[in-house]
Amino acid sequence: MSGRSISGSLRRRKIIHKSVLPENTLLLRRMVKVDLEAVMRIERLSFANPWHRSTFEGEIDNESISEPLVIIYVPEDRIIGYVITWMDKKEAQISNIAVDPRYRRMGVGECVLRRILRHRKRMGFRRIILEVRPSNSGAIKLYEKLGFRIVGKRLQYYQRPVEDALLMLKMMPVEKKHDE
C-alpha cells in the first residue's frame, strides 16, 4: 500500500488539513438532479453502504419534508459535500451528511451544521435528531460540540459492517421575547 492519499502526498494532505475554510467561501443551495454525479462520488467515497442514486432523486422530489442541500466551495465552484434534512412539524432529522475527503478536517461539516441549526431554530424547530455509528468518533465529537446528546440506540441499524446506531438529540432553546 502506498503512502499517497486522495489529495496527493502525505505532506500535501497535512498542509491542506491544517487550514480552515472561511465560512464565506461555502454556499448551501438546494440539490438538483444535475448535482447527482458529484453527490454520488462523495457518497461512494464516504460510506461502505452508499445510498442509491434513486434515493437522492427521491429526496430532491420530496419537497414537502426533505431539504437536500449541496455544499459548494465558491472559489472553485465545486460541490464538496451535501446534507439532507427531513422536517416534520417541529422536529428535524439530519438524515445524511458527507464532505469530500479532500475537504475534511477543514471545518466544513461544523460550519454547515451550525448554519442548519440556526436556520431550523429560526423556523421554530425544537428538536433535531440524527443517527451515527458508534465507531464514528470524529462525528460524535462534532455533534456533542454542537450540543447533541446521545439519547438512545437503534439495534443493527447499519450494514457493511453491521453496527448499531446511536440516536442523538439536540433540543433547541426557546428564545424569550422581551416586552418593550
N, CA, C and O of each residue as an XYZ file, in Angstrom:
720
protein
N       0.850     -1.187      0.000
C       0.000      0.000      0.000
C       0.884      1.235      0.000
O       1.827      1.321      0.786
N       0.598      2.169     -0.852
C       1.430      3.363     -0.958
C       1.057      4.357      0.139
O      -0.009      4.256      0.746
N       1.926      5.292      0.379
C       1.678      6.317      1.382
C       0.949      7.516      0.819
O       0.866      8.557      1.470
N       0.421      7.381     -0.386
C      -0.264      8.508     -1.020
C      -1.736      8.544     -0.599
O      -2.335      7.513     -0.295
N      -2.283      9.709     -0.590
C      -3.685      9.875     -0.224
C      -4.450     10.376     -1.442
O      -3.870     10.636     -2.497
N      -5.752     10.505     -1.278
C      -6.596     11.036     -2.345
C      -6.131     12.425     -2.739
O      -6.162     12.779     -3.917
N      -5.700     13.214     -1.765
C      -5.327     14.594     -2.043
C      -3.876     14.747     -2.460
O      -3.398     15.875     -2.574
N      -3.164     13.668     -2.688
C      -1.775     13.782     -3.113
C      -0.862     13.158     -2.095
O      -1.214     12.159     -1.466
N       0.290     13.727     -1.927
C       1.264     13.187     -0.988
C       0.804     13.386      0.449
O      -0.078     14.199      0.726
N       1.418     12.627      1.365
C       1.088     12.795      2.786
C       1.396     14.215      3.232
O       0.627     14.803      3.993
N       2.504     14.771      2.775
C       2.883     16.126      3.153
C       1.807     17.119      2.705
O       1.401     17.984      3.481
N       1.351     16.999      1.472
C       0.316     17.894      0.960
C      -0.964     17.750      1.776
O      -1.611     18.749      2.090
N      -1.333     16.528      2.120
C      -2.559     16.307      2.890
C      -2.467     17.008      4.240
O      -3.435     17.633      4.674
N      -1.325     16.914      4.907
C      -1.178     17.580      6.201
C      -1.322     19.082      6.063
O      -1.947     19.720      6.911
N      -0.764     19.653      5.027
C      -0.860     21.098      4.813
C      -2.307     21.500      4.577
O      -2.779     22.474      5.163
N      -3.016     20.769      3.733
C      -4.416     21.090      3.456
C      -5.236     21.021      4.733
O      -6.062     21.899      4.983
N      -5.025     19.998      5.540
C      -5.866     19.804      6.716
C      -5.567     20.762      7.856
O      -6.338     20.833      8.814
N      -4.464     21.501      7.777
C      -4.186     22.486      8.817
C      -4.997     23.756      8.596
O      -5.207     24.526      9.534
N      -5.454     23.984      7.374
C      -6.196     25.201      7.091
C      -7.685     24.981      7.353
O      -8.175     23.852      7.335
N      -8.377     26.064      7.590
C      -9.819     26.028      7.789
C     -10.428     26.930      6.725
O      -9.991     28.064      6.529
N     -11.429     26.417      6.053
C     -12.067     27.217      5.015
C     -12.907     28.313      5.660
O     -13.694     28.033      6.564
N     -12.754     29.551      5.213
C     -13.602     30.621      5.744
C     -15.066     30.357      5.414
O     -15.390     29.863      4.334
N     -15.945     30.693      6.356
C     -17.372     30.420      6.181
C     -17.921     31.056      4.914
O     -18.803     30.485      4.272
N     -17.415     32.233      4.541
C     -17.959     32.917      3.369
C     -17.542     32.273      2.052
O     -17.963     32.731      0.989
N     -16.720     31.217      2.097
C     -16.364     30.507      0.871
C     -17.274     29.313      0.628
O     -17.127     28.610     -0.371
N     -18.216     29.080      1.539
C     -19.130     27.938      1.422
C     -20.542     28.425      1.137
O     -21.061     29.309      1.819
N     -21.145     27.839      0.129
C     -22.513     28.164     -0.258
C     -23.356     26.908     -0.132
O     -22.948     25.830     -0.565
N     -24.533     27.048      0.462
C     -25.504     25.953      0.513
C     -26.641     26.302     -0.428
O     -27.177     27.410     -0.396
N     -27.003     25.335     -1.270
C     -28.169     25.532     -2.126
C     -28.885     24.197     -2.295
O     -28.303     23.130     -2.096
N     -30.136     24.280     -2.659
C     -30.937     23.063     -2.825
C     -30.326     22.178     -3.920
O     -29.935     22.658     -4.984
N     -30.256     20.889     -3.630
C     -29.724     19.907     -4.577
C     -30.704     19.746     -5.741
O     -31.920     19.715     -5.552
N     -30.144     19.645     -6.946
C     -30.933     19.348     -8.142
C     -30.312     18.124     -8.815
O     -29.189     17.733     -8.497
N     -31.051     17.528     -9.745
C     -30.598     16.264    -10.329
C     -29.258     16.364    -11.050
O     -28.525     15.376    -11.095
N     -28.912     17.514    -11.612
C     -27.611     17.624    -12.289
C     -26.446     17.578    -11.286
O     -25.296     17.407    -11.690
N     -26.729     17.727    -10.005
C     -25.693     17.634     -8.965
C     -25.352     16.189     -8.613
O     -24.353     15.937     -7.938
N     -26.164     15.245     -9.058
C     -26.054     13.881     -8.541
C     -24.760     13.156     -8.899
O     -24.338     12.272     -8.154
N     -24.127     13.494     -9.995
C     -22.843     12.853    -10.305
C     -21.827     13.173     -9.208
O     -21.151     12.273     -8.710
N     -21.716     14.438     -8.832
C     -20.779     14.843     -7.772
C     -21.215     14.282     -6.423
O     -20.381     13.812     -5.649
N     -22.507     14.325     -6.137
C     -23.024     13.817     -4.870
C     -22.749     12.324     -4.740
O     -22.321     11.859     -3.684
N     -22.993     11.575     -5.807
C     -22.775     10.121     -5.757
C     -21.292      9.784     -5.581
O     -20.958      8.812     -4.904
N     -20.411     10.571     -6.179
C     -18.969     10.344     -5.989
C     -18.608     10.515     -4.519
O     -17.898      9.682     -3.956
N     -19.083     11.574     -3.899
C     -18.806     11.824     -2.479
C     -19.435     10.743     -1.614
O     -18.819     10.279     -0.655
N     -20.650     10.339     -1.943
C     -21.350      9.292     -1.187
C     -20.552      7.987     -1.214
O     -20.372      7.346     -0.178
N     -20.075      7.595     -2.395
C     -19.317      6.337     -2.506
C     -17.975      6.423     -1.780
O     -17.509      5.425     -1.230
N     -17.360      7.585     -1.770
C     -16.093      7.751     -1.052
C     -16.294      7.789      0.459
O     -15.351      7.551      1.214
N     -17.498      8.082      0.901
C     -17.760      8.318      2.324
C     -18.350      7.133      3.072
O     -18.141      7.004      4.278
N     -19.083      6.267      2.385
C     -19.834      5.238      3.094
C     -19.631      3.857      2.483
O     -19.563      3.707      1.263
N     -19.536      2.848      3.353
C     -19.389      1.461      2.909
C     -20.685      0.945      2.275
O     -20.653      0.050      1.431
N     -21.807      1.505      2.678
C     -23.109      1.107      2.151
C     -23.810      2.361      1.613
O     -24.757      2.852      2.228
N     -23.348      2.880      0.467
C     -23.863      4.167     -0.013
C     -25.320      4.098     -0.458
O     -25.824      3.057     -0.879
N     -25.972      5.251     -0.345
C     -27.328      5.380     -0.866
C     -27.289      5.210     -2.384
O     -26.271      5.472     -3.025
N     -28.408      4.768     -2.945
C     -28.546      4.653     -4.395
C     -28.907      6.020     -4.979
O     -29.454      6.880     -4.288
N     -28.598      6.199     -6.234
C     -28.946      7.440     -6.934
C     -30.453      7.713     -6.820
O     -30.868      8.855     -6.621
N     -31.264      6.661     -6.946
C     -32.714      6.835     -6.877
C     -33.157      7.369     -5.509
O     -34.173      8.058     -5.414
N     -32.405      7.056     -4.459
C     -32.733      7.578     -3.131
C     -32.543      9.089     -3.108
O     -33.386      9.821     -2.590
N     -31.428      9.549     -3.675
C     -31.196     11.001     -3.747
C     -32.241     11.673     -4.645
O     -32.704     12.771     -4.339
N     -32.612     11.023     -5.745
C     -33.652     11.584     -6.607
C     -34.963     11.728     -5.837
O     -35.679     12.717     -5.995
N     -35.270     10.740     -5.005
C     -36.470     10.814     -4.174
C     -36.417     11.973     -3.192
O     -37.426     12.635     -2.949
N     -35.239     12.216     -2.628
C     -35.081     13.344     -1.701
C     -35.300     14.671     -2.431
O     -35.937     15.580     -1.899
N     -34.773     14.775     -3.641
C     -34.944     16.001     -4.430
C     -36.421     16.225     -4.740
O     -36.913     17.351     -4.660
N     -37.119     15.160     -5.091
C     -38.531     15.263     -5.477
C     -39.474     15.468     -4.298
O     -40.571     15.995     -4.486
N     -39.083     15.071     -3.090
C     -39.957     15.116     -1.922
C     -39.819     16.456     -1.197
O     -39.352     16.520     -0.060
N     -40.230     17.507     -1.873
C     -40.054     18.859     -1.338
C     -40.863     19.131     -0.080
O     -40.550     20.066      0.657
N     -41.893     18.337      0.181
C     -42.752     18.620      1.341
C     -42.052     18.345      2.669
O     -42.334     19.026      3.655
N     -41.140     17.358      2.723
C     -40.475     17.083      4.001
C     -38.954     17.024      3.913
O     -38.286     17.058      4.946
N     -38.389     16.937      2.719
C     -36.942     16.770      2.587
C     -36.290     18.044      2.067
O     -36.797     18.699      1.156
N     -35.155     18.377      2.670
C     -34.365     19.502      2.183
C     -32.946     19.005      1.889
O     -32.081     19.036      2.765
N     -32.712     18.547      0.658
C     -31.357     18.140      0.287
C     -30.565     19.357     -0.204
O     -31.000     20.075     -1.105
N     -29.414     19.568      0.397
C     -28.578     20.716      0.042
C     -27.200     20.240     -0.397
O     -26.680     19.255      0.125
N     -26.618     20.940     -1.354
C     -25.225     20.695     -1.699
C     -24.388     21.805     -1.075
O     -24.839     22.936     -0.894
N     -23.155     21.437     -0.755
C     -22.184     22.377     -0.196
C     -21.228     22.717     -1.326
O     -20.563     21.835     -1.871
N     -21.159     23.982     -1.675
C     -20.303     24.413     -2.777
C     -19.154     25.236     -2.212
O     -19.359     26.177     -1.446
N     -17.934     24.857     -2.609
C     -16.749     25.656     -2.283
C     -16.655     26.708     -3.382
O     -16.266     26.406     -4.510
N     -17.013     27.942     -3.046
C     -17.195     29.012     -4.015
C     -15.939     29.301     -4.851
O     -16.064     29.444     -6.067
N     -14.725     29.396     -4.260
C     -13.565     29.728     -5.093
C     -13.314     28.745     -6.239
O     -12.733     29.121     -7.257
N     -13.742     27.508     -6.085
C     -13.547     26.509     -7.139
C     -14.855     26.150     -7.842
O     -14.852     25.337     -8.766
N     -15.975     26.745     -7.416
C     -17.297     26.415     -7.946
C     -17.475     24.902     -8.015
O     -17.864     24.344     -9.042
N     -17.176     24.254     -6.879
C     -17.169     22.790     -6.811
C     -18.052     22.318     -5.669
O     -18.024     22.878     -4.573
N     -18.841     21.273     -5.938
C     -19.619     20.624     -4.884
C     -18.642     19.800     -4.054
O     -17.971     18.908     -4.574
N     -18.568     20.107     -2.750
C     -17.641     19.391     -1.867
C     -18.367     18.608     -0.783
O     -17.736     18.009      0.087
N     -19.683     18.615     -0.836
C     -20.436     17.854      0.154
C     -21.921     18.086      0.001
O     -22.377     18.775     -0.912
N     -22.660     17.495      0.917
C     -24.110     17.638      0.905
C     -24.639     17.318      2.291
O     -23.968     16.682      3.104
N     -25.847     17.770      2.536
C     -26.559     17.453      3.770
C     -28.041     17.336      3.421
O     -28.582     18.131      2.653
N     -28.677     16.332      4.002
C     -30.113     16.132      3.775
C     -30.813     16.171      5.125
O     -30.454     15.447      6.053
N     -31.805     17.021      5.212
C     -32.577     17.178      6.440
C     -34.043     16.874      6.142
O     -34.588     17.313      5.129
N     -34.668     16.121      7.036
C     -36.100     15.867      6.956
C     -36.781     16.712      8.021
O     -36.242     16.901      9.111
N     -37.964     17.219      7.704
C     -38.688     18.062      8.642
C     -40.119     17.582      8.792
O     -40.806     17.309      7.807
N     -40.562     17.482     10.053
C     -41.917     17.042     10.359
C     -42.399     17.831     11.566
O     -41.915     17.632     12.680
N     -43.333     18.706     11.345
C     -43.871     19.574     12.395
C     -42.746     20.374     13.036
O     -42.187     21.254     12.382
N     -42.396     20.109     14.275
C     -41.361     20.883     14.959
C     -40.097     20.080     15.221
O     -39.265     20.470     16.041
N     -39.953     18.944     14.516
C     -38.751     18.123     14.664
C     -38.071     17.992     13.312
O     -38.729     17.787     12.292
N     -36.756     18.112     13.312
C     -35.971     17.922     12.096
C     -35.006     16.764     12.329
O     -34.587     16.503     13.457
N     -34.666     16.082     11.254
C     -33.699     14.998     11.335
C     -32.635     15.209     10.270
O     -32.946     15.394      9.093
N     -31.389     15.180     10.690
C     -30.285     15.193      9.735
C     -30.111     13.743      9.308
O     -29.624     12.914     10.077
N     -30.512     13.445      8.079
C     -30.538     12.050      7.646
C     -29.269     11.624      6.918
O     -28.964     10.433      6.869
N     -28.529     12.562      6.358
C     -27.299     12.209      5.663
C     -26.452     13.458      5.508
O     -26.957     14.530      5.174
N     -25.170     13.308      5.755
C     -24.230     14.405      5.556
C     -22.882     13.794      5.189
O     -22.453     12.801      5.776
N     -22.232     14.400      4.219
C     -20.906     13.930      3.823
C     -20.130     15.090      3.203
O     -20.699     15.982      2.574
N     -18.815     15.049      3.403
C     -17.896     16.028      2.827
C     -16.852     15.256      2.042
O     -16.356     14.225      2.497
N     -16.523     15.755      0.870
C     -15.476     15.166      0.041
C     -14.224     14.973      0.902
O     -13.820     15.896      1.609
N     -13.609     13.793      0.855
C     -12.428     13.535      1.699
C     -11.317     14.575      1.557
O     -10.568     14.805      2.506
N     -11.200     15.201      0.396
C     -10.148     16.220      0.202
C     -10.410     17.485      0.995
O      -9.504     18.299      1.176
N     -11.639     17.665      1.472
C     -12.004     18.887      2.188
C     -12.385     18.615      3.643
O     -12.951     19.482      4.308
N     -12.083     17.435      4.132
C     -12.381     17.117      5.528
C     -11.333     17.729      6.442
O     -10.227     18.066      6.019
N     -11.713     17.862      7.704
C     -10.869     18.434      8.752
C     -10.493     19.892      8.453
O      -9.431     20.382      8.836
N     -11.406     20.549      7.758
C     -11.216     21.963      7.424
C     -12.376     22.810      7.948
O     -12.499     23.982      7.591
N     -13.227     22.221      8.793
C     -14.329     22.956      9.386
C     -15.589     23.014      8.544
O     -16.541     23.702      8.910
N     -15.615     22.299      7.413
C     -16.781     22.350      6.525
C     -18.016     21.779      7.225
O     -19.062     22.426      7.261
N     -17.899     20.582      7.777
C     -19.045     19.950      8.427
C     -19.590     20.787      9.563
O     -20.801     20.977      9.677
N     -18.701     21.289     10.402
C     -19.146     22.114     11.525
C     -19.829     23.387     11.049
O     -20.882     23.759     11.568
N     -19.244     24.052     10.076
C     -19.832     25.279      9.541
C     -21.233     25.026      8.991
O     -22.169     25.770      9.283
N     -21.362     23.982      8.202
C     -22.651     23.660      7.586
C     -23.680     23.289      8.648
O     -24.821     23.747      8.597
N     -23.281     22.464      9.606
C     -24.228     22.078     10.660
C     -24.659     23.278     11.495
O     -25.825     23.373     11.878
N     -23.745     24.187     11.781
C     -24.127     25.397     12.527
C     -25.163     26.213     11.742
O     -26.127     26.716     12.319
N     -24.960     26.341     10.433
C     -25.934     27.055      9.596
C     -27.295     26.361      9.631
O     -28.330     27.011      9.779
N     -27.283     25.046      9.495
C     -28.539     24.271      9.513
C     -29.242     24.476     10.853
O     -30.448     24.723     10.888
N     -28.504     24.376     11.949
C     -29.110     24.525     13.276
C     -29.698     25.924     13.457
O     -30.802     26.061     13.983
N     -28.976     26.968     13.028
C     -29.502     28.337     13.131
C     -30.785     28.482     12.319
O     -31.759     29.075     12.782
N     -30.777     27.938     11.110
C     -31.946     28.047     10.234
C     -33.143     27.302     10.823
O     -34.262     27.814     10.804
N     -32.915     26.107     11.340
C     -34.011     25.333     11.933
C     -34.561     26.048     13.168
O     -35.769     26.043     13.407
N     -33.686     26.650     13.936
C     -34.143     27.391     15.116
C     -35.035     28.562     14.699
O     -36.092     28.785     15.290
N     -34.602     29.311     13.672
C     -35.420     30.425     13.173
C     -36.774     29.944     12.655
O     -37.771     30.660     12.746
N     -36.801     28.730     12.114
C     -38.054     28.163     11.599
C     -38.949     27.639     12.717
O     -40.090     27.256     12.461
N     -38.449     27.615     13.956
C     -39.255     27.196     15.093
C     -39.110     25.739     15.474
O     -39.878     25.234     16.292
N     -38.137     25.054     14.895
C     -37.933     23.650     15.268
C     -37.375     23.578     16.679
O     -36.503     24.362     17.052
N     -37.883     22.634     17.461
C     -37.473     22.488     18.854
C     -36.527     21.318     19.065
O     -35.768     21.298     20.034
N     -36.567     20.340     18.163
C     -35.740     19.138     18.314
C     -35.065     18.817     16.981
O     -35.681     18.912     15.920
N     -33.807     18.441     17.054
C     -33.069     17.960     15.886
C     -32.492     16.606     16.292
O     -31.859     16.483     17.341
N     -32.714     15.595     15.458
C     -32.187     14.272     15.760
C     -31.304     13.793     14.611
O     -31.373     14.307     13.494
N     -30.484     12.811     14.910
C     -29.662     12.162     13.896
C     -29.207     10.818     14.428
O     -29.255     10.561     15.631
N     -28.763      9.964     13.515
C     -28.149      8.691     13.896
C     -26.702      8.717     13.454
O     -26.354      9.343     12.452
N     -25.854      8.022     14.220
C     -24.433      7.946     13.890
C     -23.894      6.598     14.354
O     -24.342      6.044     15.358
N     -22.927      6.085     13.605
C     -22.266      4.843     14.021
C     -21.455      5.100     15.292
O     -20.780      6.125     15.383
N     -21.504      4.199     16.271
C     -20.670      4.360     17.470
C     -19.175      4.396     17.136
O     -18.390      4.982     17.882
N     -18.781      3.782     16.033
C     -17.370      3.769     15.636
C     -16.922      5.085     14.998
O     -15.728      5.280     14.773
N     -17.852      5.983     14.707
C     -17.508      7.259     14.073
C     -17.251      8.312     15.147
O     -18.039      9.240     15.336
N     -16.139      8.146     15.837
C     -15.842      9.011     16.989
C     -15.678     10.475     16.594
O     -16.041     11.362     17.368
N     -15.142     10.745     15.412
C     -14.988     12.131     14.978
C     -16.323     12.832     14.833
O     -16.483     13.970     15.273
N     -17.284     12.154     14.215
C     -18.618     12.739     14.054
C     -19.294     12.919     15.412
O     -19.922     13.948     15.664
N     -19.166     11.926     16.278
C     -19.785     12.024     17.607
C     -19.235     13.233     18.359
O     -19.999     13.981     18.970
N     -17.928     13.429     18.319
C     -17.323     14.592     18.991
C     -17.864     15.898     18.421
O     -18.167     16.827     19.171
N     -17.988     15.973     17.097
C     -18.531     17.187     16.479
C     -19.970     17.414     16.918
O     -20.333     18.525     17.303
N     -20.791     16.376     16.863
C     -22.191     16.527     17.257
C     -22.306     16.946     18.724
O     -23.132     17.795     19.061
N     -21.485     16.358     19.597
C     -21.514     16.756     21.013
C     -21.080     18.212     21.168
O     -21.653     18.943     21.975
N     -20.084     18.638     20.412
C     -19.624     20.035     20.450
C     -20.766     20.983     20.078
O     -20.847     22.098     20.594
N     -21.643     20.533     19.182
C     -22.755     21.358     18.724
C     -24.000     21.218     19.604
O     -25.042     21.800     19.306
N     -23.888     20.447     20.684
C     -24.983     20.363     21.646
C     -25.856     19.124     21.540
O     -26.862     19.022     22.243
N     -25.500     18.190     20.687
C     -26.259     16.937     20.607
C     -25.850     16.032     21.764
O     -24.702     16.052     22.208
N     -26.801     15.243     22.242
C     -26.553     14.279     23.299
C     -27.097     12.918     22.869
O     -28.109     12.834     22.173
N     -26.420     11.868     23.287
C     -26.878     10.512     22.984
C     -28.102     10.217     23.850
O     -28.056     10.343     25.073
N     -29.199      9.822     23.196
C     -30.436      9.561     23.926
C     -30.963      8.148     23.694
O     -31.959      7.754     24.301
N     -30.320      7.396     22.838
C     -30.799      6.044     22.589
C     -29.936      5.321     21.577
O     -28.890      5.806     21.147
N     -30.416      4.137     21.213
C     -29.675      3.291     20.295
C     -30.673      2.574     19.389
O     -31.739      2.158     19.843
N     -30.334      2.434     18.134
C     -31.107      1.636     17.188
C     -30.268      0.401     16.874
O     -29.185      0.506     16.297
N     -30.775     -0.765     17.257
C     -30.010     -2.004     17.125
C     -29.847     -2.419     15.670
O     -30.799     -2.391     14.890
N     -28.637     -2.799     15.324
C     -28.275     -3.301     13.992
C     -28.815     -2.403     12.873
O     -29.348     -2.892     11.877
N     -28.676     -1.139     13.042
C     -29.201     -0.136     12.110
C     -28.389     -0.071     10.818
O     -28.948      0.068      9.730
N     -27.077     -0.172     10.945
C     -26.187     -0.052      9.785
C     -25.780     -1.425      9.257
O     -25.776     -2.418      9.985
N     -25.443     -1.449      7.984
C     -24.926     -2.647      7.319
C     -23.506     -2.354      6.832
O     -23.112     -1.192      6.727
N     -22.755     -3.384      6.540
C     -21.402     -3.287      5.973
C     -20.489     -2.338      6.724
O     -20.143     -1.304      6.153
N     -20.085     -2.586      7.902
C     -20.424     -3.722      8.742
C     -21.702     -3.451      9.537
O     -22.129     -2.309      9.706
N     -22.287     -4.535     10.012
C     -23.477     -4.401     10.858
C     -23.053     -3.689     12.139
O     -22.078     -4.066     12.788
N     -23.799     -2.666     12.480
C     -23.475     -1.878     13.666
C     -24.745     -1.177     14.137
O     -25.598     -0.809     13.329
N     -24.859     -0.999     15.435
C     -25.972     -0.234     15.981
C     -25.797      1.233     15.579
O     -24.735      1.632     15.102
N     -26.831      2.012     15.774
C     -26.755      3.460     15.589
C     -26.994      4.122     16.932
O     -27.862      3.703     17.698
N     -26.228      5.146     17.208
C     -26.521      5.986     18.362
C     -27.513      7.038     17.902
O     -27.313      7.671     16.866
N     -28.568      7.226     18.657
C     -29.551      8.256     18.377
C     -29.142      9.480     19.186
O     -29.025      9.420     20.410
N     -28.926     10.591     18.487
C     -28.504     11.817     19.159
C     -29.572     12.890     18.967
O     -30.227     12.957     17.927
N     -29.731     13.717     19.980
C     -30.773     14.736     20.018
C     -30.186     16.064     20.450
O     -29.337     16.132     21.339
N     -30.656     17.117     19.801
C     -30.340     18.475     20.248
C     -31.666     19.185     20.456
O     -32.473     19.314     19.535
N     -31.874     19.638     21.671
C     -33.050     20.450     21.959
C     -32.683     21.899     21.656
O     -31.649     22.398     22.102
N     -33.526     22.552     20.907
C     -33.282     23.943     20.534
C     -33.873     24.848     21.612
O     -35.047     24.712     21.958
N     -33.079     25.759     22.139
C     -33.604     26.643     23.184
C     -34.694     27.559     22.631
O     -34.621     28.041     21.500
N     -35.686     27.774     23.452
C     -36.770     28.680     23.091
C     -36.327     30.083     23.481
O     -35.964     30.341     24.629
N     -36.364     30.971     22.517
C     -35.971     32.348     22.806
C     -37.136     33.077     23.454
O     -38.260     33.046     22.952
N     -36.860     33.725     24.564
C     -37.877     34.504     25.266
C     -37.948     35.883     24.641
O     -36.926     36.523     24.394
N     -39.169     36.331     24.388
C     -39.356     37.670     23.834
C     -39.483     38.637     24.989
O     -40.237     38.408     25.934
N     -38.744     39.709     24.899
C     -38.784     40.737     25.958
C     -39.820     41.793     25.593
O     -39.897     42.248     24.451
N     -40.617     42.170     26.596
C     -41.588     43.244     26.377
C     -40.836     44.561     26.390
O     -39.966     44.798     27.229
N     -41.192     45.403     25.447
C     -40.502     46.689     25.366
C     -41.434     47.812     25.697
O     -41.031     48.975     25.681
